Amino acid sequence: MKVVVMSDIHGDEKRFEKIVVKHKEDADYIISLGDSELKHKRLLRHDVLAVKGNYPFDAGFTREHVMEIAGRTLLLTHGHRYKVKSGYESLYHRMLDIPVDIALHGHTHNRSSQKIGEKHVLNPGAVGDLRKEESTYMVMRFLPDTVEVDWMDTDTHEMIDHEVLFI
C-alpha cells in the first residue's frame, strides 16, 4: 500500500499539482496535513484526504482524522493543537488515548521522524512557504512487517532521505 503525505502547501498550486500528477496513478491515498490554503473542493477533486491546519480559512476540513492502513492505525493532524513546535508530549498522550501506531503532522515545516516508546511521529516537511530551502513531501509504503518512509524533493521527486519503521 502506497501513501503520499504532504503538508503546509500554503497555496503553492504548482508544487501541489506536480505531486498529485506524479503519484495519482499508483498511490492508494494522498494526504494533506493542513495549511494547504487550497479550496476543499479542489482537494476532493484530486481525492486528497485533508485535515485542517491553523490557516484561518481552511473551511470544510476536519481537525484530525484516524485511519487504519495495512493493520496500522494512523493519526492525521496538523500539529498546532498539540504544540508540536515545543515537543511531542501532548501529541504522544493523544496517541496513547486513541491508540495509534503512527502520528503524521505538519506545522513546523521541517521534515522529521521520531520514535517515542513504540510509537512513531512523522512530519513530511513543507511543500510551500518554505522556512528552509527544501520543499519536501513523504511517500510511505506499508509492507507486512515494516513501513518504508521516503522524504522526496517536491521539485525533482528524488529521494532525500529513507527510513524503515518496524511496527
GROMACS elastic network, one bead per residue, 0.5 to 0.9 nm:
[ bonds ]
;  ai    aj funct       b0    kb
    1    27     6  0.76323   500
    1    28     6  0.62386   500
    1    29     6  0.86097   500
    1    69     6  0.78357   500
    1    70     6  0.73024   500
    1   140     6  0.81248   500
    1   141     6  0.56224   500
    1   142     6  0.51395   500
    1   143     6  0.71232   500
    2    26     6  0.72809   500
    2    27     6  0.50572   500
    2    28     6  0.54111   500
    2    29     6  0.69002   500
    2    30     6  0.88648   500
    2   139     6  0.70037   500
    2   140     6  0.57323   500
    2   142     6  0.64931   500
    3    27     6  0.56854   500
    3    28     6  0.58359   500
    3    30     6  0.59117   500
    3    31     6  0.74827   500
    3   138     6  0.81853   500
    3   139     6  0.57635   500
    3   140     6  0.50484   500
    3   141     6  0.64252   500
    3   142     6  0.80484   500
    4    19     6  0.85551   500
    4    20     6  0.88253   500
    4    23     6  0.75341   500
    4    27     6  0.65991   500
    4    28     6  0.82024   500
    4    29     6  0.62733   500
    4    31     6  0.61111   500
    4    32     6  0.86736   500
    4   137     6  0.75173   500
    4   138     6  0.57792   500
    4   140     6  0.63194   500
    4   141     6  0.89047   500
    5    29     6  0.83135   500
    5    30     6  0.59774   500
    5    32     6  0.60323   500
    5    33     6  0.74582   500
    5   104     6  0.84224   500
    5   123     6  0.87773   500
    5   124     6  0.64355   500
    5   137     6  0.59728   500
    5   138     6  0.50190   500
    5   139     6  0.62708   500
    5   140     6  0.77464   500
    6     9     6  0.74374   500
    6    16     6  0.86429   500
    6    19     6  0.87732   500
    6    30     6  0.79886   500
    6    31     6  0.61909   500
    6    33     6  0.62730   500
    6    34     6  0.85340   500
    6   106     6  0.80631   500
    6   123     6  0.85652   500
    6   124     6  0.58047   500
    6   125     6  0.72935   500
    6   126     6  0.70139   500
    6   127     6  0.67840   500
    6   136     6  0.76487   500
    6   138     6  0.63912   500
    6   139     6  0.89207   500
    7    10     6  0.85459   500
    7    31     6  0.81822   500
    7    32     6  0.52829   500
    7    34     6  0.57323   500
    7    35     6  0.68091   500
    7    36     6  0.68883   500
    7    53     6  0.89702   500
    7    78     6  0.78492   500
    7   105     6  0.77039   500
    7   106     6  0.53971   500
    7   107     6  0.75662   500
    7   109     6  0.79130   500
    7   123     6  0.81520   500
    7   124     6  0.65818   500
    7   125     6  0.65511   500
    7   126     6  0.54134   500
    7   127     6  0.63193   500
    7   128     6  0.84439   500
    7   136     6  0.87905   500
    7   137     6  0.73068   500
    8    11     6  0.85048   500
    8    32     6  0.80139   500
    8    33     6  0.71400   500
    8    34     6  0.59967   500
    8    36     6  0.54956   500
    8    37     6  0.83234   500
    8    53     6  0.81622   500
    8    78     6  0.87094   500
    8   106     6  0.66066   500
    8   107     6  0.66881   500
    8   108     6  0.87691   500
    8   109     6  0.68592   500
    8   125     6  0.76708   500
    8   127     6  0.58125   500
    8   128     6  0.60538   500
    8   129     6  0.73733   500
    8   130     6  0.87529   500
    9    12     6  0.55861   500
    9    13     6  0.77822   500
    9    15     6  0.79830   500
    9    16     6  0.68855   500
    9    32     6  0.83002   500
    9    34     6  0.78942   500
    9    35     6  0.62488   500
    9    37     6  0.69471   500
    9    38     6  0.81791   500
    9   126     6  0.64186   500
    9   129     6  0.71829   500
   10    13     6  0.84923   500
   10    34     6  0.88856   500
   10    35     6  0.57214   500
   10    37     6  0.50607   500
   10    38     6  0.76601   500
   10    55     6  0.86540   500
   10   126     6  0.86874   500
   10   127     6  0.75871   500
   10   128     6  0.52551   500
   10   129     6  0.58979   500
   11    14     6  0.87213   500
   11    16     6  0.83520   500
   11    35     6  0.83455   500
   11    36     6  0.58842   500
   11    38     6  0.57807   500
   11   128     6  0.70444   500
   11   129     6  0.83924   500
   12    15     6  0.57160   500
   12    16     6  0.62810   500
   12    17     6  0.87555   500
   12    36     6  0.81112   500
   12    37     6  0.83627   500
   12    38     6  0.86002   500
   12   127     6  0.72944   500
   12   128     6  0.54352   500
   12   129     6  0.78774   500
   13    17     6  0.59938   500
   13    18     6  0.85489   500
   13    38     6  0.78579   500
   13   128     6  0.89001   500
   14    17     6  0.52697   500
   14    18     6  0.62915   500
   14    19     6  0.88766   500
   15    18     6  0.50563   500
   15    19     6  0.63784   500
   15    20     6  0.87487   500
   15   127     6  0.68022   500
   15   128     6  0.76559   500
   15   135     6  0.88487   500
   15   154     6  0.65870   500
   15   155     6  0.70227   500
   16    19     6  0.53586   500
   16    20     6  0.63403   500
   16    21     6  0.86788   500
   16    36     6  0.89720   500
   16   127     6  0.73826   500
   16   128     6  0.87303   500
   16   154     6  0.85650   500
   17    20     6  0.50989   500
   17    21     6  0.59415   500
   17    22     6  0.83645   500
   18    21     6  0.52625   500
   18    22     6  0.60083   500
   18    23     6  0.86794   500
   18   154     6  0.76724   500
   18   155     6  0.77241   500
   19    22     6  0.51939   500
   19    23     6  0.62998   500
   19    24     6  0.82200   500
   19   137     6  0.83895   500
   19   154     6  0.68468   500
   19   155     6  0.86128   500
   19   157     6  0.80743   500
   20    23     6  0.53943   500
   20    24     6  0.53868   500
   20    25     6  0.89618   500
   20    30     6  0.77498   500
   20    46     6  0.74526   500
   20    48     6  0.87889   500
   21    24     6  0.55580   500
   21    25     6  0.79614   500
   22    25     6  0.77847   500
   22    26     6  0.88464   500
   22   157     6  0.82667   500
   23    26     6  0.57242   500
   23    27     6  0.55885   500
   23    30     6  0.82686   500
   24    27     6  0.56603   500
   24    28     6  0.83252   500
   24    29     6  0.86331   500
   24    30     6  0.79003   500
   24    46     6  0.81922   500
   24    47     6  0.89279   500
   25    28     6  0.85831   500
   27    30     6  0.66640   500
   27   139     6  0.89432   500
   29    47     6  0.79008   500
   29    48     6  0.71818   500
   29    49     6  0.73481   500
   30    46     6  0.85754   500
   30    47     6  0.71137   500
   30    48     6  0.50193   500
   30    49     6  0.62045   500
   30    50     6  0.85433   500
   31    47     6  0.88422   500
   31    48     6  0.54742   500
   31    50     6  0.56875   500
   31    51     6  0.83413   500
   31    76     6  0.85652   500
   32    35     6  0.83548   500
   32    36     6  0.72138   500
   32    43     6  0.86149   500
   32    48     6  0.67184   500
   32    49     6  0.62072   500
   32    51     6  0.65128   500
   32    52     6  0.88237   500
   32    76     6  0.87503   500
   32    78     6  0.88715   500
   32   106     6  0.89599   500
   33    36     6  0.79085   500
   33    49     6  0.85641   500
   33    50     6  0.59405   500
   33    51     6  0.53882   500
   33    52     6  0.70949   500
   33    53     6  0.69533   500
   33    64     6  0.87535   500
   33    76     6  0.65793   500
   33    77     6  0.59143   500
   33    78     6  0.51155   500
   33    79     6  0.85780   500
   33   104     6  0.75270   500
   33   105     6  0.60513   500
   33   106     6  0.58571   500
   33   107     6  0.83609   500
   33   124     6  0.89484   500
   34    37     6  0.82140   500
   34    50     6  0.65663   500
   34    51     6  0.52438   500
   34    54     6  0.73742   500
   34    55     6  0.78660   500
   34    58     6  0.79059   500
   34    61     6  0.86126   500
   34    63     6  0.87836   500
   34    77     6  0.74771   500
   34    78     6  0.52664   500
   34    79     6  0.89138   500
   34   105     6  0.84689   500
   34   106     6  0.70772   500
   34   107     6  0.78046   500
   35    38     6  0.82416   500
   35    51     6  0.85922   500
   35    52     6  0.68135   500
   35    54     6  0.63623   500
   35    55     6  0.53187   500
   35    56     6  0.87832   500
   35    57     6  0.89770   500
   35    58     6  0.71106   500
   35    78     6  0.77746   500
   35   106     6  0.85609   500
   35   107     6  0.78364   500
   36    39     6  0.82415   500
   36    50     6  0.86795   500
   36    52     6  0.85028   500
   36    53     6  0.77037   500
   36    55     6  0.81026   500
   36    58     6  0.77302   500
   36   127     6  0.89749   500
   36   128     6  0.86208   500
   37    40     6  0.89326   500
   37    55     6  0.71221   500
   37    57     6  0.72984   500
   37    58     6  0.65649   500
   38    41     6  0.84372   500
   38    42     6  0.67761   500
   38    43     6  0.71581   500
   38    58     6  0.78599   500
   39    42     6  0.52375   500
   39    43     6  0.66555   500
   39    44     6  0.88033   500
   39    58     6  0.76855   500
   39    59     6  0.79751   500
   39    60     6  0.87559   500
   40    43     6  0.52878   500
   40    44     6  0.62316   500
   40    45     6  0.86219   500
   40    50     6  0.82770   500
   40    58     6  0.76454   500
   40    59     6  0.70262   500
   40    60     6  0.61502   500
   40    61     6  0.71159   500
   41    44     6  0.50020   500
   41    45     6  0.60200   500
   41    46     6  0.87517   500
   41    60     6  0.88462   500
   42    45     6  0.50421   500
   42    46     6  0.66311   500
   42    47     6  0.87985   500
   42    48     6  0.86838   500
   43    46     6  0.52708   500
   43    47     6  0.62957   500
   43    48     6  0.50858   500
   43    49     6  0.74769   500
   43    50     6  0.74606   500
   44    48     6  0.55594   500
   44    49     6  0.73410   500
   44    50     6  0.85431   500
   45    48     6  0.76026   500
   50    61     6  0.65002   500
   50    62     6  0.76612   500
   50    64     6  0.87313   500
   50    65     6  0.85367   500
   50    76     6  0.84971   500
   51    58     6  0.87005   500
   51    60     6  0.89580   500
   51    61     6  0.52425   500
   51    62     6  0.51913   500
   51    63     6  0.55227   500
   51    64     6  0.56526   500
   51    65     6  0.69275   500
   51    76     6  0.70282   500
   51    77     6  0.63222   500
   51    78     6  0.69158   500
   52    55     6  0.78258   500
   52    58     6  0.58337   500
   52    59     6  0.77080   500
   52    60     6  0.80520   500
   52    62     6  0.56257   500
   52    64     6  0.71614   500
   52    77     6  0.75820   500
   52    78     6  0.66636   500
   53    56     6  0.79707   500
   53    58     6  0.67941   500
   53    61     6  0.85910   500
   53    63     6  0.73352   500
   53    77     6  0.77952   500
   53    78     6  0.50957   500
   53    79     6  0.78465   500
   53    80     6  0.74789   500
   53   106     6  0.84057   500
   53   107     6  0.75930   500
   54    57     6  0.85587   500
   54    58     6  0.78114   500
   54    78     6  0.75410   500
   54    79     6  0.88384   500
   54    80     6  0.67189   500
   54    81     6  0.84776   500
   54   107     6  0.81057   500
   55    58     6  0.59517   500
   56    59     6  0.80547   500
   58    61     6  0.64325   500
   59    62     6  0.87405   500
   61    64     6  0.85819   500
   62    65     6  0.70002   500
   63    76     6  0.86816   500
   63    77     6  0.66875   500
   63    78     6  0.77741   500
   64    75     6  0.70759   500
   64    76     6  0.54572   500
   64    78     6  0.75484   500
   65    74     6  0.81405   500
   65    75     6  0.58619   500
   65    76     6  0.50463   500
   65    77     6  0.68120   500
   66    73     6  0.70272   500
   66    74     6  0.55886   500
   66    76     6  0.62094   500
   66    77     6  0.89521   500
   66    98     6  0.85320   500
   66   100     6  0.80871   500
   67    72     6  0.83436   500
   67    73     6  0.57463   500
   67    74     6  0.53431   500
   67    75     6  0.67289   500
   67    76     6  0.80646   500
   67   100     6  0.89910   500
   68    71     6  0.61457   500
   68    72     6  0.54472   500
   68    74     6  0.60688   500
   68    75     6  0.89879   500
   68   100     6  0.89762   500
   69    72     6  0.53282   500
   69    73     6  0.64557   500
   69    74     6  0.75053   500
   69   142     6  0.74967   500
   70    73     6  0.84582   500
   70   142     6  0.63766   500
   70   143     6  0.75519   500
   70   144     6  0.75585   500
   71   144     6  0.87049   500
   72   100     6  0.75321   500
   72   101     6  0.60902   500
   72   102     6  0.76194   500
   72   142     6  0.87197   500
   72   167     6  0.78156   500
   73    99     6  0.76821   500
   73   101     6  0.53294   500
   73   102     6  0.65419   500
   73   103     6  0.86922   500
   74    95     6  0.89051   500
   74    99     6  0.89224   500
   74   100     6  0.55331   500
   74   101     6  0.60442   500
   74   103     6  0.56388   500
   74   104     6  0.72226   500
   75    95     6  0.74422   500
   75    98     6  0.86345   500
   75    99     6  0.89661   500
   75   100     6  0.64342   500
   75   101     6  0.81291   500
   75   102     6  0.63570   500
   75   104     6  0.61028   500
   75   105     6  0.83688   500
   76    79     6  0.87203   500
   76   102     6  0.87463   500
   76   103     6  0.61336   500
   76   104     6  0.50696   500
   76   105     6  0.62884   500
   77    80     6  0.83148   500
   77    81     6  0.85548   500
   77    82     6  0.89510   500
   77   103     6  0.75448   500
   77   104     6  0.63002   500
   77   105     6  0.50740   500
   77   106     6  0.73756   500
   78    81     6  0.76920   500
   78    82     6  0.87181   500
   78   104     6  0.79028   500
   78   107     6  0.57784   500
   79    82     6  0.53040   500
   79    83     6  0.63645   500
   79    84     6  0.55751   500
   79    85     6  0.83104   500
   79    91     6  0.77221   500
   79   104     6  0.84228   500
   79   105     6  0.52576   500
   79   106     6  0.59863   500
   79   107     6  0.58847   500
   79   108     6  0.82485   500
   80    84     6  0.61810   500
   80    85     6  0.76941   500
   80   105     6  0.87977   500
   80   106     6  0.82744   500
   80   107     6  0.62307   500
   80   108     6  0.85710   500
   81    84     6  0.79363   500
   81    90     6  0.88030   500
   81    91     6  0.86622   500
   82    85     6  0.86219   500
   82    86     6  0.88754   500
   82    87     6  0.86094   500
   82    88     6  0.74407   500
   82    89     6  0.81123   500
   82    90     6  0.53089   500
   82    91     6  0.53001   500
   82    92     6  0.89644   500
   82    94     6  0.85857   500
   83    86     6  0.56819   500
   83    87     6  0.68431   500
   83    88     6  0.75169   500
   83    89     6  0.87377   500
   83    90     6  0.72280   500
   83    91     6  0.79400   500
   84    88     6  0.55068   500
   84    89     6  0.82866   500
   84    90     6  0.79663   500
   84    91     6  0.72922   500
   84   105     6  0.84294   500
   84   106     6  0.86840   500
   84   107     6  0.76934   500
   84   108     6  0.73660   500
   85    88     6  0.81667   500
   85   107     6  0.78044   500
   85   108     6  0.60797   500
   86    89     6  0.87112   500
   87    90     6  0.78846   500
   87    91     6  0.84020   500
   88    91     6  0.51525   500
   88    92     6  0.57561   500
   88    93     6  0.85359   500
   88   116     6  0.87822   500
   88   121     6  0.83473   500
   89    92     6  0.51329   500
   89    93     6  0.63396   500
   89    94     6  0.87828   500
   90    93     6  0.52677   500
   90    94     6  0.64277   500
   90    95     6  0.87634   500
   91    94     6  0.50438   500
   91    95     6  0.62152   500
   91    96     6  0.87548   500
   91   103     6  0.80512   500
   91   121     6  0.88111   500
   92    96     6  0.63351   500
   92    97     6  0.87230   500
   92   103     6  0.84957   500
   92   116     6  0.76865   500
   92   119     6  0.80112   500
   92   121     6  0.84571   500
   93    96     6  0.50511   500
   93    97     6  0.62279   500
   93    98     6  0.88767   500
   94    97     6  0.50146   500
   94    98     6  0.63882   500
   94    99     6  0.76326   500
   94   100     6  0.85884   500
   95    98     6  0.55753   500
   95    99     6  0.51966   500
   95   100     6  0.51898   500
   95   101     6  0.74453   500
   95   102     6  0.79067   500
   95   103     6  0.71422   500
   95   119     6  0.78857   500
   96   100     6  0.67199   500
   96   101     6  0.88790   500
   96   119     6  0.88100   500
   97   100     6  0.81548   500
  100   103     6  0.71650   500
  100   119     6  0.75640   500
  101   118     6  0.74721   500
  101   119     6  0.51618   500
  101   120     6  0.63972   500
  101   121     6  0.87165   500
  101   167     6  0.75940   500
  102   119     6  0.59236   500
  102   121     6  0.57722   500
  102   122     6  0.74468   500
  103   119     6  0.79625   500
  103   120     6  0.63477   500
  103   122     6  0.62817   500
  103   123     6  0.85956   500
  104   120     6  0.85630   500
  104   121     6  0.60395   500
  104   122     6  0.50028   500
  104   123     6  0.58594   500
  104   124     6  0.79491   500
  105   108     6  0.86028   500
  105   121     6  0.76217   500
  105   122     6  0.64064   500
  105   123     6  0.51590   500
  105   124     6  0.75915   500
  105   125     6  0.89444   500
  106   109     6  0.63378   500
  106   110     6  0.78745   500
  106   111     6  0.83215   500
  106   122     6  0.84352   500
  106   123     6  0.54308   500
  106   124     6  0.67812   500
  106   125     6  0.65410   500
  106   126     6  0.73890   500
  107   110     6  0.81691   500
  107   123     6  0.85434   500
  107   125     6  0.83545   500
  107   126     6  0.81911   500
  108   111     6  0.81877   500
  108   123     6  0.82287   500
  108   125     6  0.74686   500
  108   126     6  0.81274   500
  108   131     6  0.89628   500
  109   123     6  0.81044   500
  109   124     6  0.81299   500
  109   127     6  0.83125   500
  109   128     6  0.88348   500
  109   129     6  0.84958   500
  109   130     6  0.69767   500
  109   131     6  0.66610   500
  109   132     6  0.78505   500
  109   135     6  0.89527   500
  110   123     6  0.69327   500
  110   124     6  0.73966   500
  110   126     6  0.66847   500
  110   131     6  0.81779   500
  110   132     6  0.77406   500
  110   136     6  0.87537   500
  111   122     6  0.75735   500
  111   126     6  0.74562   500
  111   136     6  0.73347   500
  111   137     6  0.81023   500
  111   138     6  0.87433   500
  111   151     6  0.76939   500
  112   121     6  0.79754   500
  112   122     6  0.56709   500
  112   123     6  0.50208   500
  112   124     6  0.68885   500
  112   125     6  0.72433   500
  113   120     6  0.71661   500
  113   121     6  0.57539   500
  113   123     6  0.64962   500
  113   124     6  0.87888   500
  113   163     6  0.85804   500
  114   119     6  0.84172   500
  114   120     6  0.58106   500
  114   121     6  0.52289   500
  114   122     6  0.65698   500
  115   118     6  0.67500   500
  115   119     6  0.56696   500
  115   121     6  0.63069   500
  115   122     6  0.87857   500
  115   165     6  0.89952   500
  116   119     6  0.51842   500
  116   120     6  0.61963   500
  116   121     6  0.76265   500
  117   120     6  0.81592   500
  118   167     6  0.79342   500
  119   167     6  0.85033   500
  120   165     6  0.79946   500
  120   167     6  0.89226   500
  123   126     6  0.87213   500
  123   137     6  0.85918   500
  123   138     6  0.81478   500
  124   127     6  0.87612   500
  124   136     6  0.63850   500
  124   138     6  0.50060   500
  124   139     6  0.86262   500
  124   151     6  0.66580   500
  124   152     6  0.86226   500
  125   134     6  0.84907   500
  125   135     6  0.70889   500
  125   136     6  0.53214   500
  125   137     6  0.60100   500
  125   138     6  0.80169   500
  125   151     6  0.83659   500
  126   129     6  0.73674   500
  126   130     6  0.64583   500
  126   131     6  0.84357   500
  126   132     6  0.88781   500
  126   134     6  0.80020   500
  126   135     6  0.56335   500
  126   136     6  0.56184   500
  126   137     6  0.68225   500
  127   130     6  0.72629   500
  127   134     6  0.84166   500
  127   136     6  0.56152   500
  127   137     6  0.66431   500
  127   154     6  0.67901   500
  128   131     6  0.89533   500
  128   135     6  0.67015   500
  128   136     6  0.88844   500
  129   135     6  0.88626   500
  130   133     6  0.64105   500
  130   134     6  0.71253   500
  130   135     6  0.67852   500
  131   134     6  0.83501   500
  132   135     6  0.78633   500
  134   153     6  0.71509   500
  134   154     6  0.82537   500
  135   152     6  0.83650   500
  135   153     6  0.59396   500
  135   154     6  0.54407   500
  135   155     6  0.74040   500
  136   151     6  0.64253   500
  136   152     6  0.54014   500
  136   154     6  0.51012   500
  136   155     6  0.84104   500
  136   157     6  0.87798   500
  136   160     6  0.84724   500
  137   150     6  0.84071   500
  137   151     6  0.57296   500
  137   152     6  0.53608   500
  137   153     6  0.67967   500
  137   154     6  0.63785   500
  137   157     6  0.89703   500
  138   149     6  0.67993   500
  138   150     6  0.55744   500
  138   152     6  0.58107   500
  138   153     6  0.88704   500
  139   148     6  0.81423   500
  139   149     6  0.58546   500
  139   150     6  0.51507   500
  139   151     6  0.64759   500
  139   152     6  0.72544   500
  140   147     6  0.66394   500
  140   148     6  0.55988   500
  140   150     6  0.63816   500
  140   151     6  0.87801   500
  141   146     6  0.84099   500
  141   147     6  0.56003   500
  141   148     6  0.50752   500
  141   149     6  0.65646   500
  141   150     6  0.85669   500
  142   145     6  0.82913   500
  142   146     6  0.65257   500
  142   148     6  0.66176   500
  142   149     6  0.88666   500
  143   146     6  0.52481   500
  143   147     6  0.57446   500
  143   148     6  0.76165   500
  144   147     6  0.81458   500
  145   165     6  0.87864   500
  145   166     6  0.65015   500
  145   167     6  0.64628   500
  146   164     6  0.65219   500
  146   165     6  0.54930   500
  146   167     6  0.57534   500
  147   163     6  0.83800   500
  147   164     6  0.57963   500
  147   165     6  0.50214   500
  147   166     6  0.66165   500
  147   167     6  0.71901   500
  148   162     6  0.73586   500
  148   163     6  0.59559   500
  148   165     6  0.62557   500
  148   166     6  0.88643   500
  149   161     6  0.82169   500
  149   162     6  0.56727   500
  149   163     6  0.51722   500
  149   164     6  0.61573   500
  149   165     6  0.76016   500
  150   159     6  0.62205   500
  150   160     6  0.73420   500
  150   161     6  0.57709   500
  150   163     6  0.65873   500
  150   164     6  0.88447   500
  151   158     6  0.85037   500
  151   159     6  0.58028   500
  151   160     6  0.55155   500
  151   161     6  0.51863   500
  151   162     6  0.64312   500
  151   163     6  0.87448   500
  152   155     6  0.87464   500
  152   156     6  0.80574   500
  152   157     6  0.54555   500
  152   158     6  0.54820   500
  152   160     6  0.54482   500
  152   161     6  0.73029   500
  153   156     6  0.55947   500
  153   158     6  0.54373   500
  153   159     6  0.63533   500
  153   160     6  0.63540   500
  154   157     6  0.53903   500
  154   158     6  0.79281   500
  155   158     6  0.82342   500
  156   159     6  0.87152   500
  157   160     6  0.89245   500
  159   162     6  0.73249   500
